[in-house]
Amino acid sequence: MILEPSGRIRKEAFCTRPMVCPYCNGRGWFHTNQQEPETEPCPDCQGTGEVIALVTIDWKPNNEN
Ligand SMILES: [Zn+2]
């Protein structure tokens, strides 16, 4: 990936492609109790089964000159 400032410098952000949630292995939920069929949504992916990485780019003046 090549980073170049365009126009005014500002914060930029981009997302990775969706990836399988490693915590719930893409299921999106966990059993709340071994005996009962109740489930609760995965806290990491909030029940979606997928996660993305949000990468923020913060352009700054070069003050090191
Ligand atoms: Zn998950």
N, CA, C, O and the ligand as a Tripos MOL2 file, in Angstrom:
@<TRIPOS>MOLECULE
protein
  261   259    66     0     0
PROTEIN
NO_CHARGES

@<TRIPOS>ATOM
      1 N           0.8440   -1.2010    0.0000 N.3       1 MET1
      2 CA          0.0000    0.0000    0.0000 C.3       1 MET1
      3 C           0.8730    1.2430    0.0000 C.2       1 MET1
      4 O           1.8510    1.3220    0.7430 O.2       1 MET1
      5 N           0.5250    2.2010   -0.8220 N.am      2 ILE2
      6 CA          1.2700    3.4640   -0.9090 C.3       2 ILE2
      7 C           0.4400    4.5630   -0.2690 C.2       2 ILE2
      8 O          -0.7410    4.7340   -0.5680 O.2       2 ILE2
      9 N           1.0850    5.2980    0.6150 N.am      3 LEU3
     10 CA          0.4040    6.3970    1.2890 C.3       3 LEU3
     11 C           0.8750    7.7140    0.7180 C.2       3 LEU3
     12 O           2.0700    8.0100    0.7350 O.2       3 LEU3
     13 N          -0.0460    8.5040    0.2150 N.am      4 GLU4
     14 CA          0.2950    9.8390   -0.2610 C.3       4 GLU4
     15 C          -0.7800   10.7960    0.2050 C.2       4 GLU4
     16 O          -1.9700   10.4820    0.1640 O.2       4 GLU4
     17 N          -0.3490   11.9690    0.6490 N.am      5 PRO5
     18 CA         -1.3680   12.9520    1.0310 C.3       5 PRO5
     19 C          -2.0700   13.4960   -0.1930 C.2       5 PRO5
     20 O          -1.4350   13.7380   -1.2190 O.2       5 PRO5
     21 N          -3.3760   13.6900   -0.0940 N.am      6 SER6
     22 CA         -4.1150   14.2730   -1.2020 C.3       6 SER6
     23 C          -4.9020   15.4640   -0.6850 C.2       6 SER6
     24 O          -5.6720   15.3360    0.2670 O.2       6 SER6
     25 N          -4.7160   16.6140   -1.3030 N.am      7 GLY7
     26 CA         -5.4030   17.8090   -0.8360 C.3       7 GLY7
     27 C          -4.9100   18.2040    0.5390 C.2       7 GLY7
     28 O          -3.7200   18.1030    0.8350 O.2       7 GLY7
     29 N          -5.8090   18.6450    1.3630 N.am      8 ARG8
     30 CA         -5.4760   18.9630    2.7480 C.3       8 ARG8
     31 C          -5.2030   17.6880    3.5180 C.2       8 ARG8
     32 O          -5.8880   16.6820    3.3330 O.2       8 ARG8
     33 N          -4.1990   17.7290    4.3850 N.am      9 ILE9
     34 CA         -3.9580   16.5500    5.2090 C.3       9 ILE9
     35 C          -5.0160   16.4750    6.2920 C.2       9 ILE9
     36 O          -5.4690   17.4950    6.8120 O.2       9 ILE9
     37 N          -5.3920   15.2890    6.6150 N.am     10 ARG10
     38 CA         -6.4570   15.0720    7.5910 C.3      10 ARG10
     39 C          -6.3850   13.6290    8.0200 C.2      10 ARG10
     40 O          -5.5410   12.8580    7.5640 O.2      10 ARG10
     41 N          -7.2770   13.2910    8.8910 N.am     11 LYS11
     42 CA         -7.3440   11.8840    9.3010 C.3      11 LYS11
     43 C          -8.0000   11.0750    8.2030 C.2      11 LYS11
     44 O          -8.9820   11.4940    7.5900 O.2      11 LYS11
     45 N          -7.4350    9.9120    7.9740 N.am     12 GLU12
     46 CA         -8.0520    8.9870    7.0360 C.3      12 GLU12
     47 C          -8.2350    7.6620    7.7500 C.2      12 GLU12
     48 O          -7.5530    7.3690    8.7320 O.2      12 GLU12
     49 N          -9.1350    6.8890    7.2600 N.am     13 ALA13
     50 CA         -9.3400    5.5750    7.8550 C.3      13 ALA13
     51 C          -9.7530    4.6080    6.7580 C.2      13 ALA13
     52 O         -10.4350    4.9790    5.8030 O.2      13 ALA13
     53 N          -9.3320    3.3800    6.9120 N.am     14 PHE14
     54 CA         -9.8300    2.3500    6.0070 C.3      14 PHE14
     55 C          -9.9980    1.0620    6.7820 C.2      14 PHE14
     56 O          -9.4360    0.8830    7.8620 O.2      14 PHE14
     57 N         -10.7760    0.1760    6.2110 N.am     15 CYS15
     58 CA        -11.0850   -1.0840    6.8760 C.3      15 CYS15
     59 C         -10.4640   -2.2350    6.1070 C.2      15 CYS15
     60 O         -10.3420   -2.1870    4.8830 O.2      15 CYS15
     61 N         -10.0790   -3.2530    6.8270 N.am     16 THR16
     62 CA         -9.6780   -4.4810    6.1700 C.3      16 THR16
     63 C         -10.9360   -5.2120    5.6960 C.2      16 THR16
     64 O         -12.0560   -4.8280    6.0330 O.2      16 THR16
     65 N         -10.7340   -6.2550    4.9190 N.am     17 ARG17
     66 CA        -11.8830   -7.0820    4.5590 C.3      17 ARG17
     67 C         -12.3500   -7.8250    5.8130 C.2      17 ARG17
     68 O         -11.5680   -8.0250    6.7430 O.2      17 ARG17
     69 N         -13.6240   -8.2350    5.8410 N.am     18 PRO18
     70 CA        -14.1050   -8.9650    7.0140 C.3      18 PRO18
     71 C         -13.3400  -10.2670    7.2060 C.2      18 PRO18
     72 O         -13.0290  -10.9730    6.2470 O.2      18 PRO18
     73 N         -13.0440  -10.5710    8.4690 N.am     19 MET19
     74 CA        -12.3640  -11.8070    8.8130 C.3      19 MET19
     75 C         -13.1740  -12.5380    9.8790 C.2      19 MET19
     76 O         -13.9100  -11.9270   10.6540 O.2      19 MET19
     77 N         -13.0250  -13.8420    9.8990 N.am     20 VAL20
     78 CA        -13.7590  -14.6500   10.8770 C.3      20 VAL20
     79 C         -13.3060  -14.2670   12.2740 C.2      20 VAL20
     80 O         -12.1090  -14.1740   12.5470 O.2      20 VAL20
     81 N         -14.2620  -14.0470   13.1470 N.am     21 CYS21
     82 CA        -13.9660  -13.6810   14.5280 C.3      21 CYS21
     83 C         -13.2000  -14.8170   15.1960 C.2      21 CYS21
     84 O         -13.6910  -15.9450   15.2460 O.2      21 CYS21
     85 N         -11.9960  -14.5350   15.7120 N.am     22 PRO22
     86 CA        -11.2050  -15.6220   16.3100 C.3      22 PRO22
     87 C         -11.7310  -16.0700   17.6660 C.2      22 PRO22
     88 O         -11.4350  -17.1770   18.1150 O.2      22 PRO22
     89 N         -12.5050  -15.2170   18.3140 N.am     23 TYR23
     90 CA        -12.9730  -15.5520   19.6650 C.3      23 TYR23
     91 C         -14.0910  -16.5900   19.6190 C.2      23 TYR23
     92 O         -14.0780  -17.5540   20.3850 O.2      23 TYR23
     93 N         -15.0560  -16.3940   18.7220 N.am     24 CYS24
     94 CA        -16.1800  -17.3280   18.6410 C.3      24 CYS24
     95 C         -16.0740  -18.2300   17.4130 C.2      24 CYS24
     96 O         -16.9770  -19.0230   17.1480 O.2      24 CYS24
     97 N         -14.9800  -18.1150   16.6640 N.am     25 ASN25
     98 CA        -14.7690  -18.9020   15.4480 C.3      25 ASN25
     99 C         -15.8780  -18.7030   14.4190 C.2      25 ASN25
    100 O         -16.2220  -19.6330   13.6900 O.2      25 ASN25
    101 N         -16.4370  -17.4960   14.3580 N.am     26 GLY26
    102 CA        -17.4260  -17.1760   13.3440 C.3      26 GLY26
    103 C         -18.8440  -17.5550   13.7080 C.2      26 GLY26
    104 O         -19.7650  -17.3090   12.9280 O.2      26 GLY26
    105 N         -19.0450  -18.1510   14.8820 N.am     27 ARG27
    106 CA        -20.3990  -18.5210   15.2870 C.3      27 ARG27
    107 C         -21.2260  -17.2930   15.6560 C.2      27 ARG27
    108 O         -22.4020  -17.1910   15.3040 O.2      27 ARG27
    109 N         -20.5920  -16.3640   16.3700 N.am     28 GLY28
    110 CA        -21.2880  -15.1500   16.7690 C.3      28 GLY28
    111 C         -21.9430  -15.2310   18.1350 C.2      28 GLY28
    112 O         -22.5110  -14.2460   18.6060 O.2      28 GLY28
    113 N         -21.8750  -16.3690   18.7680 N.am     29 TRP29
    114 CA        -22.5360  -16.5080   20.0710 C.3      29 TRP29
    115 C         -21.8390  -17.5720   20.8910 C.2      29 TRP29
    116 O         -21.0420  -18.3600   20.3810 O.2      29 TRP29
    117 N         -22.1550  -17.5750   22.1590 N.am     30 PHE30
    118 CA        -21.6710  -18.6000   23.0800 C.3      30 PHE30
    119 C         -22.8470  -19.1460   23.8760 C.2      30 PHE30
    120 O         -23.8550  -18.4610   24.0540 O.2      30 PHE30
    121 N         -22.7200  -20.3670   24.3510 N.am     31 HIS31
    122 CA        -23.6820  -20.8820   25.3190 C.3      31 HIS31
    123 C         -23.4600  -20.1750   26.6460 C.2      31 HIS31
    124 O         -22.3290  -20.0810   27.1230 O.2      31 HIS31
    125 N         -24.5420  -19.6750   27.2460 N.am     32 THR32
    126 CA        -24.4030  -19.0320   28.5460 C.3      32 THR32
    127 C         -24.2410  -20.0770   29.6440 C.2      32 THR32
    128 O         -23.6410  -19.8120   30.6860 O.2      32 THR32
    129 N         -24.7710  -21.2410   29.4000 N.am     33 ASN33
    130 CA        -24.7370  -22.2910   30.4140 C.3      33 ASN33
    131 C         -24.6470  -23.6250   29.6870 C.2      33 ASN33
    132 O         -25.2900  -23.8250   28.6560 O.2      33 ASN33
    133 N         -23.8610  -24.5190   30.2200 N.am     34 GLN34
    134 CA        -23.6840  -25.8070   29.5430 C.3      34 GLN34
    135 C         -24.9970  -26.5710   29.4170 C.2      34 GLN34
    136 O         -25.2130  -27.2650   28.4230 O.2      34 GLN34
    137 N         -25.8800  -26.4520   30.4170 N.am     35 GLN35
    138 CA        -27.0950  -27.2490   30.4230 C.3      35 GLN35
    139 C         -28.2090  -26.6260   29.5680 C.2      35 GLN35
    140 O         -28.9960  -27.3390   28.9450 O.2      35 GLN35
    141 N         -28.2640  -25.2980   29.5480 N.am     36 GLU36
    142 CA        -29.4070  -24.6510   28.9150 C.3      36 GLU36
    143 C         -29.0850  -24.2420   27.4820 C.2      36 GLU36
    144 O         -27.9370  -23.9440   27.1530 O.2      36 GLU36
    145 N         -30.1040  -24.2310   26.6450 N.am     37 PRO37
    146 CA        -29.8680  -23.8850   25.2430 C.3      37 PRO37
    147 C         -29.7770  -22.3790   24.9990 C.2      37 PRO37
    148 O         -29.7950  -21.9350   23.8510 O.2      37 PRO37
    149 N         -29.6800  -21.5970   26.0670 N.am     38 GLU38
    150 CA        -29.6040  -20.1460   25.8750 C.3      38 GLU38
    151 C         -28.2140  -19.7430   25.3870 C.2      38 GLU38
    152 O         -27.2000  -20.3420   25.7440 O.2      38 GLU38
    153 N         -28.2130  -18.7140   24.5660 N.am     39 THR39
    154 CA        -26.9430  -18.2260   24.0370 C.3      39 THR39
    155 C         -26.8330  -16.7330   24.2920 C.2      39 THR39
    156 O         -27.8270  -16.0450   24.5220 O.2      39 THR39
    157 N         -25.5940  -16.2490   24.2450 N.am     40 GLU40
    158 CA        -25.3820  -14.8050   24.3200 C.3      40 GLU40
    159 C         -24.4600  -14.4030   23.1770 C.2      40 GLU40
    160 O         -23.5820  -15.1720   22.7890 O.2      40 GLU40
    161 N         -24.6550  -13.1960   22.6320 N.am     41 PRO41
    162 CA        -23.8310  -12.7790   21.4920 C.3      41 PRO41
    163 C         -22.3620  -12.6610   21.8850 C.2      41 PRO41
    164 O         -22.0290  -12.3200   23.0200 O.2      41 PRO41
    165 N         -21.5100  -12.9440   20.9400 N.am     42 CYS42
    166 CA        -20.0640  -12.8090   21.1520 C.3      42 CYS42
    167 C         -19.7310  -11.3390   21.4400 C.2      42 CYS42
    168 O         -20.1570  -10.4610   20.6890 O.2      42 CYS42
    169 N         -18.9780  -11.0560   22.5150 N.am     43 PRO43
    170 CA        -18.6690   -9.6580   22.8450 C.3      43 PRO43
    171 C         -17.7000   -9.0050   21.8590 C.2      43 PRO43
    172 O         -17.6570   -7.7790   21.7580 O.2      43 PRO43
    173 N         -16.9330   -9.8020   21.1380 N.am     44 ASP44
    174 CA        -15.9460   -9.2200   20.2190 C.3      44 ASP44
    175 C         -16.5700   -8.8270   18.8880 C.2      44 ASP44
    176 O         -16.2800   -7.7510   18.3650 O.2      44 ASP44
    177 N         -17.4260   -9.6870   18.3280 N.am     45 CYS45
    178 CA        -18.0170   -9.4010   17.0220 C.3      45 CYS45
    179 C         -19.4930   -9.0290   17.1460 C.2      45 CYS45
    180 O         -20.1580   -8.7780   16.1410 O.2      45 CYS45
    181 N         -20.0000   -8.9920   18.3710 N.am     46 GLN46
    182 CA        -21.3910   -8.6370   18.6540 C.3      46 GLN46
    183 C         -22.3750   -9.4700   17.8610 C.2      46 GLN46
    184 O         -23.3900   -8.9660   17.3800 O.2      46 GLN46
    185 N         -22.0690  -10.7300   17.7310 N.am     47 GLY47
    186 CA        -22.9890  -11.6640   17.1140 C.3      47 GLY47
    187 C         -22.9040  -11.7580   15.6050 C.2      47 GLY47
    188 O         -23.6420  -12.5260   14.9890 O.2      47 GLY47
    189 N         -22.0060  -10.9810   15.0000 N.am     48 THR48
    190 CA        -21.9210  -11.0140   13.5420 C.3      48 THR48
    191 C         -21.0580  -12.1670   13.0380 C.2      48 THR48
    192 O         -21.2150  -12.6110   11.9010 O.2      48 THR48
    193 N         -20.1420  -12.6560   13.8860 N.am     49 GLY49
    194 CA        -19.2500  -13.7350   13.4650 C.3      49 GLY49
    195 C         -18.0640  -13.2590   12.6550 C.2      49 GLY49
    196 O         -17.1850  -14.0470   12.3040 O.2      49 GLY49
    197 N         -18.0390  -11.9620   12.3560 N.am     50 GLU50
    198 CA        -16.9220  -11.4170   11.5840 C.3      50 GLU50
    199 C         -16.3970  -10.1570   12.2520 C.2      50 GLU50
    200 O         -17.1350   -9.4430   12.9310 O.2      50 GLU50
    201 N         -15.1220   -9.8980   12.0520 N.am     51 VAL51
    202 CA        -14.5070   -8.6660   12.5560 C.3      51 VAL51
    203 C         -13.7440   -8.0040   11.4130 C.2      51 VAL51
    204 O         -13.3060   -8.6670   10.4730 O.2      51 VAL51
    205 N         -13.5960   -6.6910   11.5120 N.am     52 ILE52
    206 CA        -12.7510   -5.9560   10.5740 C.3      52 ILE52
    207 C         -11.7850   -5.1120   11.3900 C.2      52 ILE52
    208 O         -12.0740   -4.7630   12.5350 O.2      52 ILE52
    209 N         -10.6410   -4.7840   10.8070 N.am     53 ALA53
    210 CA         -9.6870   -3.8970   11.4570 C.3      53 ALA53
    211 C          -9.8690   -2.5020   10.8740 C.2      53 ALA53
    212 O          -9.7640   -2.3020    9.6630 O.2      53 ALA53
    213 N         -10.1400   -1.5520   11.7410 N.am     54 LEU54
    214 CA        -10.2520   -0.1650   11.3030 C.3      54 LEU54
    215 C          -8.9090    0.5120   11.5370 C.2      54 LEU54
    216 O          -8.4790    0.6780   12.6790 O.2      54 LEU54
    217 N          -8.2470    0.9010   10.4470 N.am     55 VAL55
    218 CA         -6.9200    1.5040   10.5310 C.3      55 VAL55
    219 C          -7.0600    2.9960   10.2940 C.2      55 VAL55
    220 O          -7.6100    3.4260    9.2800 O.2      55 VAL55
    221 N          -6.5590    3.7850   11.2380 N.am     56 THR56
    222 CA         -6.6450    5.2370   11.1200 C.3      56 THR56
    223 C          -5.2710    5.8050   10.7870 C.2      56 THR56
    224 O          -4.2700    5.4360   11.4020 O.2      56 THR56
    225 N          -5.2350    6.6930    9.8250 N.am     57 ILE57
    226 CA         -4.0040    7.3650    9.4240 C.3      57 ILE57
    227 C          -4.1210    8.8210    9.8370 C.2      57 ILE57
    228 O          -5.0770    9.5070    9.4750 O.2      57 ILE57
    229 N          -3.1520    9.2810   10.5890 N.am     58 ASP58
    230 CA         -3.1920   10.6330   11.1230 C.3      58 ASP58
    231 C          -2.0330   11.4230   10.5210 C.2      58 ASP58
    232 O          -0.8980   11.3100   10.9840 O.2      58 ASP58
    233 N          -2.3120   12.2230    9.4900 N.am     59 TRP59
    234 CA         -1.2860   13.0380    8.8630 C.3      59 TRP59
    235 C          -0.8540   14.1670    9.8000 C.2      59 TRP59
    236 O          -1.6870   14.8150   10.4340 O.2      59 TRP59
    237 N           0.4640   14.3930    9.8770 N.am     60 LYS60
    238 CA          0.9870   15.4330   10.7660 C.3      60 LYS60
    239 C           1.9870   16.2940   10.0120 C.2      60 LYS60
    240 O           2.5960   15.8350    9.0450 O.2      60 LYS60
    241 N           2.1650   17.5440   10.4470 N.am     61 PRO61
    242 CA          3.2810   18.3380    9.9090 C.3      61 PRO61
    243 C           4.6010   17.6830   10.2940 C.2      61 PRO61
    244 O           4.7180   17.0730   11.3570 O.2      61 PRO61
    245 N           5.5980   17.8180    9.4140 N.am     62 ASN62
    246 CA          6.9140   17.2770    9.7280 C.3      62 ASN62
    247 C           7.6690   18.3000   10.5470 C.2      62 ASN62
    248 O           8.2450   19.2370    9.9940 O.2      62 ASN62
    249 N           7.6750   18.1340   11.8470 N.am     63 ASN63
    250 CA          8.3200   19.0870   12.7460 C.3      63 ASN63
    251 C           9.7410   18.7030   13.0730 C.2      63 ASN63
    252 O          10.3520   19.2920   13.9640 O.2      63 ASN63
    253 N          10.2790   17.7240   12.3700 N.am     64 GLU64
    254 CA         11.6210   17.2570   12.7230 C.3      64 GLU64
    255 C          12.6920   17.9600   11.9070 C.2      64 GLU64
    256 O          13.8720   17.6640   12.0950 O.2      64 GLU64
    257 N          12.3460   18.8660   11.0230 N.am     65 ASN65
    258 CA         13.3610   19.5910   10.2390 C.3      65 ASN65
    259 C          13.9610   20.7430   11.0350 C.2      65 ASN65
    260 O          14.8280   21.4570   10.5310 O.2      65 ASN65
    261 ZN        -17.1520  -13.3620   17.7130 Zn       66 ZN66
@<TRIPOS>BOND
     1     1     2 1
     2     2     3 1
     3     3     4 2
     4     3     5 am
     5     5     6 1
     6     6     7 1
     7     7     8 2
     8     7     9 am
     9     9    10 1
    10    10    11 1
    11    11    12 2
    12    11    13 am
    13    13    14 1
    14    14    15 1
    15    15    16 2
    16    15    17 am
    17    17    18 1
    18    18    19 1
    19    19    20 2
    20    19    21 am
    21    21    22 1
    22    22    23 1
    23    23    24 2
    24    23    25 am
    25    25    26 1
    26    26    27 1
    27    27    28 2
    28    27    29 am
    29    29    30 1
    30    30    31 1
    31    31    32 2
    32    31    33 am
    33    33    34 1
    34    34    35 1
    35    35    36 2
    36    35    37 am
    37    37    38 1
    38    38    39 1
    39    39    40 2
    40    39    41 am
    41    41    42 1
    42    42    43 1
    43    43    44 2
    44    43    45 am
    45    45    46 1
    46    46    47 1
    47    47    48 2
    48    47    49 am
    49    49    50 1
    50    50    51 1
    51    51    52 2
    52    51    53 am
    53    53    54 1
    54    54    55 1
    55    55    56 2
    56    55    57 am
    57    57    58 1
    58    58    59 1
    59    59    60 2
    60    59    61 am
    61    61    62 1
    62    62    63 1
    63    63    64 2
    64    63    65 am
    65    65    66 1
    66    66    67 1
    67    67    68 2
    68    67    69 am
    69    69    70 1
    70    70    71 1
    71    71    72 2
    72    71    73 am
    73    73    74 1
    74    74    75 1
    75    75    76 2
    76    75    77 am
    77    77    78 1
    78    78    79 1
    79    79    80 2
    80    79    81 am
    81    81    82 1
    82    82    83 1
    83    83    84 2
    84    83    85 am
    85    85    86 1
    86    86    87 1
    87    87    88 2
    88    87    89 am
    89    89    90 1
    90    90    91 1
    91    91    92 2
    92    91    93 am
    93    93    94 1
    94    94    95 1
    95    95    96 2
    96    95    97 am
    97    97    98 1
    98    98    99 1
    99    99   100 2
   100    99   101 am
   101   101   102 1
   102   102   103 1
   103   103   104 2
   104   103   105 am
   105   105   106 1
   106   106   107 1
   107   107   108 2
   108   107   109 am
   109   109   110 1
   110   110   111 1
   111   111   112 2
   112   111   113 am
   113   113   114 1
   114   114   115 1
   115   115   116 2
   116   115   117 am
   117   117   118 1
   118   118   119 1
   119   119   120 2
   120   119   121 am
   121   121   122 1
   122   122   123 1
   123   123   124 2
   124   123   125 am
   125   125   126 1
   126   126   127 1
   127   127   128 2
   128   127   129 am
   129   129   130 1
   130   130   131 1
   131   131   132 2
   132   131   133 am
   133   133   134 1
   134   134   135 1
   135   135   136 2
   136   135   137 am
   137   137   138 1
   138   138   139 1
   139   139   140 2
   140   139   141 am
   141   141   142 1
   142   142   143 1
   143   143   144 2
   144   143   145 am
   145   145   146 1
   146   146   147 1
   147   147   148 2
   148   147   149 am
   149   149   150 1
   150   150   151 1
   151   151   152 2
   152   151   153 am
   153   153   154 1
   154   154   155 1
   155   155   156 2
   156   155   157 am
   157   157   158 1
   158   158   159 1
   159   159   160 2
   160   159   161 am
   161   161   162 1
   162   162   163 1
   163   163   164 2
   164   163   165 am
   165   165   166 1
   166   166   167 1
   167   167   168 2
   168   167   169 am
   169   169   170 1
   170   170   171 1
   171   171   172 2
   172   171   173 am
   173   173   174 1
   174   174   175 1
   175   175   176 2
   176   175   177 am
   177   177   178 1
   178   178   179 1
   179   179   180 2
   180   179   181 am
   181   181   182 1
   182   182   183 1
   183   183   184 2
   184   183   185 am
   185   185   186 1
   186   186   187 1
   187   187   188 2
   188   187   189 am
   189   189   190 1
   190   190   191 1
   191   191   192 2
   192   191   193 am
   193   193   194 1
   194   194   195 1
   195   195   196 2
   196   195   197 am
   197   197   198 1
   198   198   199 1
   199   199   200 2
   200   199   201 am
   201   201   202 1
   202   202   203 1
   203   203   204 2
   204   203   205 am
   205   205   206 1
   206   206   207 1
   207   207   208 2
   208   207   209 am
   209   209   210 1
   210   210   211 1
   211   211   212 2
   212   211   213 am
   213   213   214 1
   214   214   215 1
   215   215   216 2
   216   215   217 am
   217   217   218 1
   218   218   219 1
   219   219   220 2
   220   219   221 am
   221   221   222 1
   222   222   223 1
   223   223   224 2
   224   223   225 am
   225   225   226 1
   226   226   227 1
   227   227   228 2
   228   227   229 am
   229   229   230 1
   230   230   231 1
   231   231   232 2
   232   231   233 am
   233   233   234 1
   234   234   235 1
   235   235   236 2
   236   235   237 am
   237   237   238 1
   238   238   239 1
   239   239   240 2
   240   239   241 am
   241   241   242 1
   242   242   243 1
   243   243   244 2
   244   243   245 am
   245   245   246 1
   246   246   247 1
   247   247   248 2
   248   247   249 am
   249   249   250 1
   250   250   251 1
   251   251   252 2
   252   251   253 am
   253   253   254 1
   254   254   255 1
   255   255   256 2
   256   255   257 am
   257   257   258 1
   258   258   259 1
   259   259   260 2
@<TRIPOS>SUBSTRUCTURE
     1 MET1         2 RESIDUE 1 A MET
     2 ILE2         6 RESIDUE 1 A ILE
     3 LEU3        10 RESIDUE 1 A LEU
     4 GLU4        14 RESIDUE 1 A GLU
     5 PRO5        18 RESIDUE 1 A PRO
     6 SER6        22 RESIDUE 1 A SER
     7 GLY7        26 RESIDUE 1 A GLY
     8 ARG8        30 RESIDUE 1 A ARG
     9 ILE9        34 RESIDUE 1 A ILE
    10 ARG10       38 RESIDUE 1 A ARG
    11 LYS11       42 RESIDUE 1 A LYS
    12 GLU12       46 RESIDUE 1 A GLU
    13 ALA13       50 RESIDUE 1 A ALA
    14 PHE14       54 RESIDUE 1 A PHE
    15 CYS15       58 RESIDUE 1 A CYS
    16 THR16       62 RESIDUE 1 A THR
    17 ARG17       66 RESIDUE 1 A ARG
    18 PRO18       70 RESIDUE 1 A PRO
    19 MET19       74 RESIDUE 1 A MET
    20 VAL20       78 RESIDUE 1 A VAL
    21 CYS21       82 RESIDUE 1 A CYS
    22 PRO22       86 RESIDUE 1 A PRO
    23 TYR23       90 RESIDUE 1 A TYR
    24 CYS24       94 RESIDUE 1 A CYS
    25 ASN25       98 RESIDUE 1 A ASN
    26 GLY26      102 RESIDUE 1 A GLY
    27 ARG27      106 RESIDUE 1 A ARG
    28 GLY28      110 RESIDUE 1 A GLY
    29 TRP29      114 RESIDUE 1 A TRP
    30 PHE30      118 RESIDUE 1 A PHE
    31 HIS31      122 RESIDUE 1 A HIS
    32 THR32      126 RESIDUE 1 A THR
    33 ASN33      130 RESIDUE 1 A ASN
    34 GLN34      134 RESIDUE 1 A GLN
    35 GLN35      138 RESIDUE 1 A GLN
    36 GLU36      142 RESIDUE 1 A GLU
    37 PRO37      146 RESIDUE 1 A PRO
    38 GLU38      150 RESIDUE 1 A GLU
    39 THR39      154 RESIDUE 1 A THR
    40 GLU40      158 RESIDUE 1 A GLU
    41 PRO41      162 RESIDUE 1 A PRO
    42 CYS42      166 RESIDUE 1 A CYS
    43 PRO43      170 RESIDUE 1 A PRO
    44 ASP44      174 RESIDUE 1 A ASP
    45 CYS45      178 RESIDUE 1 A CYS
    46 GLN46      182 RESIDUE 1 A GLN
    47 GLY47      186 RESIDUE 1 A GLY
    48 THR48      190 RESIDUE 1 A THR
    49 GLY49      194 RESIDUE 1 A GLY
    50 GLU50      198 RESIDUE 1 A GLU
    51 VAL51      202 RESIDUE 1 A VAL
    52 ILE52      206 RESIDUE 1 A ILE
    53 ALA53      210 RESIDUE 1 A ALA
    54 LEU54      214 RESIDUE 1 A LEU
    55 VAL55      218 RESIDUE 1 A VAL
    56 THR56      222 RESIDUE 1 A THR
    57 ILE57      226 RESIDUE 1 A ILE
    58 ASP58      230 RESIDUE 1 A ASP
    59 TRP59      234 RESIDUE 1 A TRP
    60 LYS60      238 RESIDUE 1 A LYS
    61 PRO61      242 RESIDUE 1 A PRO
    62 ASN62      246 RESIDUE 1 A ASN
    63 ASN63      250 RESIDUE 1 A ASN
    64 GLU64      254 RESIDUE 1 A GLU
    65 ASN65      258 RESIDUE 1 A ASN
    66 ZN66       261 GROUP 0 **** ****
